[in-house]
Structure formats: structure tokens, C-alpha cells
Amino acid sequence: MCTYQTVKVELDGAAKGANGWFTLTDGAVYVDHPYHACHEHTVNIDFTNPGDGPSARVAVELTEESALALVEAIRQALAAAPPGLASASGRRAGAA
């Protein structure tokens, strides 16, 4: 069953798509039928920059288990790094 609910998020980063690197501005997460993955439903994540057109898109289709493992891996990676190291504010560990 598809939820028809899409969770959108503003992003600040970069992604590599079919035409090379592009600035990442938007993300969308939803549970739906995949286009390519061999499962009935997947957790689909779109990384986009609508201002750069349709080629500025990277799509990921994950099983529920893989999506949860990815969330946990992100949490662990951030917990292992000094606070603020990857922050948009540019704050570095040990900086005043």
C-alpha cells in the first residue's frame, strides 16, 4: 500500500548525477512502488535542485531495513565526529 505522503526537506550540499556534480537544494522521501528496485514497495529518496532542471536529480530506492540502517549509519558517523565539523556554519572543532 502506498502512503501517498511525501516528506520534503531543504538540503545544503552537493550530489553527482548523470551530468556531473550539482548543488543540492531539496530532498523528498516517500514510500511507493520503485522504478528499478526489485521490491513491491521501497523507501524512495530524491535528491534534487529544481532550479537546475530534471538532470539535477539523484534517486535512491531502499528497502525499509536498508533505509533504517542508513539512518543509523548517519547518526553513528555524526556522533563520531567533533560537533560542528560538518556544519553549514563552518564551525570547526576547537574553534572559538
Backbone as JSON Lines, residues from 0, in Angstrom:
{"i":0,"aa":"M","n":[0.84,-1.18,0.0],"ca":[0.0,0.0,0.0],"c":[0.87,1.24,0.0]}
{"i":1,"aa":"C","n":[0.63,2.14,-0.89],"ca":[1.37,3.4,-0.95],"c":[0.75,4.38,0.03]}
{"i":2,"aa":"T","n":[1.58,5.17,0.68],"ca":[1.07,6.13,1.65],"c":[0.66,7.43,0.99]}
{"i":3,"aa":"Y","n":[1.2,7.73,-0.17],"ca":[0.96,9.0,-0.88],"c":[1.41,10.19,-0.06]}
{"i":4,"aa":"Q","n":[2.26,9.94,0.92],"ca":[2.8,11.03,1.74],"c":[4.26,11.22,1.38]}
{"i":5,"aa":"T","n":[4.59,12.42,1.02],"ca":[5.97,12.77,0.7],"c":[6.47,13.75,1.74]}
{"i":6,"aa":"V","n":[7.6,13.43,2.33],"ca":[8.22,14.33,3.3],"c":[9.32,15.08,2.55]}
{"i":7,"aa":"K","n":[9.18,16.4,2.5],"ca":[10.16,17.23,1.79],"c":[11.06,17.92,2.79]}
{"i":8,"aa":"V","n":[12.31,18.13,2.36],"ca":[13.29,18.77,3.23],"c":[14.21,19.65,2.39]}
{"i":9,"aa":"E","n":[14.56,20.81,2.92],"ca":[15.56,21.66,2.27],"c":[16.92,21.09,2.61]}
{"i":10,"aa":"L","n":[17.79,21.01,1.62],"ca":[19.13,20.45,1.82],"c":[20.19,21.46,1.41]}
{"i":11,"aa":"D","n":[21.39,21.26,1.92],"ca":[22.53,22.1,1.61],"c":[23.71,21.17,1.39]}
{"i":12,"aa":"G","n":[24.06,20.95,0.14],"ca":[25.15,20.04,-0.15],"c":[25.37,19.92,-1.64]}
{"i":13,"aa":"A","n":[25.9,18.79,-2.05],"ca":[26.18,18.53,-3.46],"c":[25.9,17.07,-3.76]}
{"i":14,"aa":"A","n":[25.58,16.78,-5.0],"ca":[25.33,15.4,-5.43],"c":[25.9,15.24,-6.84]}
{"i":15,"aa":"K","n":[26.22,13.99,-7.17],"ca":[26.73,13.72,-8.51],"c":[25.67,12.96,-9.29]}
{"i":16,"aa":"G","n":[25.19,13.57,-10.35],"ca":[24.17,12.97,-11.19],"c":[24.74,12.59,-12.54]}
{"i":17,"aa":"A","n":[23.87,12.35,-13.49],"ca":[24.26,11.91,-14.83],"c":[25.16,12.92,-15.54]}
{"i":18,"aa":"N","n":[24.98,14.2,-15.24],"ca":[25.77,15.25,-15.89],"c":[26.87,15.81,-15.0]}
{"i":19,"aa":"G","n":[27.23,15.1,-13.94],"ca":[28.28,15.55,-13.03],"c":[27.71,16.12,-11.75]}
{"i":20,"aa":"W","n":[28.54,16.86,-11.04],"ca":[28.17,17.41,-9.74],"c":[27.2,18.57,-9.89]}
{"i":21,"aa":"F","n":[26.26,18.68,-8.93],"ca":[25.34,19.82,-8.89],"c":[25.06,20.17,-7.43]}
{"i":22,"aa":"T","n":[24.67,21.42,-7.2],"ca":[24.31,21.86,-5.86],"c":[22.98,21.23,-5.47]}
{"i":23,"aa":"L","n":[22.95,20.7,-4.27],"ca":[21.76,20.03,-3.75],"c":[20.94,21.02,-2.93]}
{"i":24,"aa":"T","n":[19.66,21.17,-3.24],"ca":[18.82,22.12,-2.52],"c":[17.59,21.49,-1.88]}
{"i":25,"aa":"D","n":[17.15,20.35,-2.42],"ca":[15.9,19.76,-1.98],"c":[16.01,18.25,-1.85]}
{"i":26,"aa":"G","n":[15.19,17.72,-0.96],"ca":[15.08,16.27,-0.82],"c":[13.63,15.89,-0.62]}
{"i":27,"aa":"A","n":[13.31,14.67,-1.01],"ca":[11.96,14.14,-0.81],"c":[12.1,12.66,-0.44]}
{"i":28,"aa":"V","n":[11.32,12.25,0.55],"ca":[11.32,10.86,1.0],"c":[9.88,10.37,1.0]}
{"i":29,"aa":"Y","n":[9.66,9.19,0.41],"ca":[8.31,8.65,0.34],"c":[8.38,7.13,0.17]}
{"i":30,"aa":"V","n":[7.32,6.46,0.56],"ca":[7.21,5.01,0.39],"c":[6.25,4.77,-0.78]}
{"i":31,"aa":"D","n":[6.74,4.08,-1.79],"ca":[5.94,3.9,-3.01],"c":[6.51,2.74,-3.81]}
{"i":32,"aa":"H","n":[5.91,2.48,-4.94],"ca":[6.45,1.48,-5.85],"c":[7.76,2.02,-6.43]}
{"i":33,"aa":"P","n":[8.79,1.2,-6.48],"ca":[10.06,1.66,-7.06],"c":[10.0,1.62,-8.59]}
{"i":34,"aa":"Y","n":[10.89,2.35,-9.22],"ca":[11.02,2.29,-10.67],"c":[11.97,1.16,-11.08]}
{"i":35,"aa":"H","n":[12.98,0.92,-10.25],"ca":[14.01,-0.03,-10.65],"c":[14.23,-1.18,-9.67]}
{"i":36,"aa":"A","n":[14.17,-0.92,-8.37],"ca":[14.44,-1.96,-7.37],"c":[13.44,-3.11,-7.5]}
{"i":37,"aa":"C","n":[13.88,-4.29,-7.19],"ca":[13.05,-5.49,-7.34],"c":[12.25,-5.78,-6.08]}
{"i":38,"aa":"H","n":[11.43,-4.83,-5.66],"ca":[10.57,-4.99,-4.49],"c":[9.22,-4.37,-4.8]}
{"i":39,"aa":"E","n":[8.2,-4.8,-4.09],"ca":[6.86,-4.25,-4.3],"c":[6.8,-2.77,-3.91]}
{"i":40,"aa":"H","n":[7.41,-2.43,-2.78],"ca":[7.46,-1.05,-2.3],"c":[8.86,-0.79,-1.76]}
{"i":41,"aa":"T","n":[9.28,0.45,-1.8],"ca":[10.57,0.84,-1.25],"c":[10.46,2.22,-0.61]}
{"i":42,"aa":"V","n":[11.47,2.55,0.18],"ca":[11.64,3.91,0.69],"c":[12.43,4.64,-0.4]}
{"i":43,"aa":"N","n":[11.81,5.63,-1.0],"ca":[12.42,6.34,-2.12],"c":[12.9,7.7,-1.64]}
{"i":44,"aa":"I","n":[14.12,8.02,-2.02],"ca":[14.72,9.29,-1.64],"c":[15.18,9.99,-2.91]}
{"i":45,"aa":"D","n":[14.7,11.19,-3.13],"ca":[15.13,12.0,-4.26],"c":[15.94,13.17,-3.75]}
{"i":46,"aa":"F","n":[17.13,13.34,-4.3],"ca":[17.99,14.48,-4.01],"c":[17.96,15.35,-5.27]}
{"i":47,"aa":"T","n":[17.55,16.62,-5.16],"ca":[17.35,17.44,-6.35],"c":[17.79,18.88,-6.18]}
{"i":48,"aa":"N","n":[17.87,19.55,-7.32],"ca":[17.98,21.0,-7.39],"c":[17.03,21.42,-8.51]}
{"i":49,"aa":"P","n":[15.76,21.71,-8.19],"ca":[14.79,22.03,-9.22],"c":[15.21,23.18,-10.13]}
{"i":50,"aa":"G","n":[15.99,24.1,-9.62],"ca":[16.45,25.24,-10.42],"c":[17.38,24.85,-11.55]}
{"i":51,"aa":"D","n":[17.99,23.68,-11.46],"ca":[18.9,23.21,-12.5],"c":[18.24,22.24,-13.47]}
{"i":52,"aa":"G","n":[16.95,22.03,-13.33],"ca":[16.23,21.16,-14.26],"c":[16.23,19.7,-13.86]}
{"i":53,"aa":"P","n":[15.61,18.85,-14.69],"ca":[15.43,17.44,-14.34],"c":[16.72,16.62,-14.27]}
{"i":54,"aa":"S","n":[17.79,17.09,-14.89],"ca":[19.04,16.32,-14.83],"c":[19.73,16.46,-13.47]}
{"i":55,"aa":"A","n":[19.31,17.44,-12.67],"ca":[19.89,17.64,-11.34],"c":[19.09,16.84,-10.33]}
{"i":56,"aa":"R","n":[19.15,15.51,-10.47],"ca":[18.4,14.61,-9.61],"c":[19.16,13.31,-9.42]}
{"i":57,"aa":"V","n":[19.18,12.86,-8.16],"ca":[19.7,11.54,-7.84],"c":[18.59,10.85,-7.05]}
{"i":58,"aa":"A","n":[18.22,9.65,-7.48],"ca":[17.15,8.91,-6.82],"c":[17.72,7.64,-6.19]}
{"i":59,"aa":"V","n":[17.2,7.3,-5.02],"ca":[17.61,6.09,-4.31],"c":[16.35,5.34,-3.9]}
{"i":60,"aa":"E","n":[16.34,4.03,-4.11],"ca":[15.22,3.17,-3.7],"c":[15.77,2.11,-2.75]}
{"i":61,"aa":"L","n":[15.32,2.14,-1.5],"ca":[15.84,1.26,-0.46],"c":[14.74,0.43,0.18]}
{"i":62,"aa":"T","n":[15.1,-0.76,0.65],"ca":[14.17,-1.49,1.49],"c":[14.05,-0.74,2.82]}
{"i":63,"aa":"E","n":[13.01,-1.04,3.55],"ca":[12.82,-0.43,4.87],"c":[14.04,-0.69,5.76]}
{"i":64,"aa":"E","n":[14.53,-1.93,5.73],"ca":[15.68,-2.29,6.56],"c":[16.92,-1.48,6.17]}
{"i":65,"aa":"S","n":[17.13,-1.32,4.87],"ca":[18.29,-0.55,4.4],"c":[18.15,0.92,4.76]}
{"i":66,"aa":"A","n":[16.95,1.46,4.65],"ca":[16.73,2.87,4.99],"c":[17.02,3.11,6.47]}
{"i":67,"aa":"L","n":[16.54,2.22,7.33],"ca":[16.8,2.36,8.77],"c":[18.28,2.19,9.08]}
{"i":68,"aa":"A","n":[18.95,1.27,8.39],"ca":[20.4,1.09,8.59],"c":[21.15,2.34,8.16]}
{"i":69,"aa":"L","n":[20.7,2.98,7.08],"ca":[21.34,4.22,6.62],"c":[21.17,5.34,7.64]}
{"i":70,"aa":"V","n":[19.96,5.47,8.2],"ca":[19.72,6.47,9.25],"c":[20.67,6.24,10.42]}
{"i":71,"aa":"E","n":[20.8,5.0,10.85],"ca":[21.68,4.68,11.98],"c":[23.14,4.95,11.63]}
{"i":72,"aa":"A","n":[23.56,4.62,10.4],"ca":[24.94,4.88,9.99],"c":[25.24,6.37,9.98]}
{"i":73,"aa":"I","n":[24.28,7.18,9.55],"ca":[24.46,8.64,9.57],"c":[24.59,9.13,11.01]}
{"i":74,"aa":"R","n":[23.74,8.61,11.89],"ca":[23.82,9.0,13.31],"c":[25.18,8.64,13.91]}
{"i":75,"aa":"Q","n":[25.66,7.44,13.61],"ca":[26.95,6.99,14.14],"c":[28.1,7.83,13.59]}
{"i":76,"aa":"A","n":[28.06,8.14,12.31],"ca":[29.13,8.95,11.71],"c":[29.17,10.34,12.32]}
{"i":77,"aa":"L","n":[28.0,10.94,12.52],"ca":[27.95,12.27,13.13],"c":[28.39,12.23,14.6]}
{"i":78,"aa":"A","n":[28.02,11.19,15.31],"ca":[28.4,11.06,16.72],"c":[29.91,10.87,16.88]}
{"i":79,"aa":"A","n":[30.55,10.29,15.87],"ca":[31.99,10.04,15.94],"c":[32.82,11.27,15.57]}
{"i":80,"aa":"A","n":[32.2,12.26,14.96],"ca":[32.92,13.46,14.54],"c":[32.76,14.56,15.59]}
{"i":81,"aa":"P","n":[33.73,15.47,15.67],"ca":[33.58,16.6,16.59],"c":[32.34,17.41,16.23]}
{"i":82,"aa":"P","n":[31.6,17.87,17.24],"ca":[30.39,18.66,16.98],"c":[30.71,19.87,16.09]}
{"i":83,"aa":"G","n":[29.87,20.09,15.09],"ca":[30.03,21.24,14.22],"c":[30.98,21.05,13.06]}
{"i":84,"aa":"L","n":[31.68,19.93,13.0],"ca":[32.69,19.72,11.95],"c":[32.1,19.83,10.55]}
{"i":85,"aa":"A","n":[30.9,19.3,10.34],"ca":[30.28,19.32,9.02],"c":[29.11,20.31,8.96]}
{"i":86,"aa":"S","n":[29.09,21.25,9.88],"ca":[28.01,22.21,9.98],"c":[28.09,23.26,8.87]}
{"i":87,"aa":"A","n":[26.93,23.75,8.45],"ca":[26.88,24.82,7.45],"c":[27.49,26.11,7.99]}
{"i":88,"aa":"S","n":[27.52,26.24,9.3],"ca":[28.06,27.46,9.9],"c":[29.58,27.53,9.75]}
{"i":89,"aa":"G","n":[30.19,26.4,9.36],"ca":[31.64,26.38,9.19],"c":[32.38,26.25,10.5]}
{"i":90,"aa":"R","n":[31.66,26.07,11.59],"ca":[32.29,25.93,12.9],"c":[33.17,24.68,12.92]}
{"i":91,"aa":"R","n":[34.36,24.82,13.36],"ca":[35.29,23.69,13.44],"c":[35.52,23.33,14.9]}
{"i":92,"aa":"A","n":[35.81,22.07,15.11],"ca":[36.11,21.62,16.47],"c":[37.28,22.42,17.02]}
{"i":93,"aa":"G","n":[37.14,22.87,18.23],"ca":[38.2,23.63,18.88],"c":[38.2,25.11,18.53]}
{"i":94,"aa":"A","n":[37.32,25.51,17.6],"ca":[37.26,26.92,17.23],"c":[36.42,27.67,18.25]}
{"i":95,"aa":"A","n":[36.73,28.91,18.44],"ca":[36.01,29.72,19.42],"c":[34.69,30.19,18.87]}
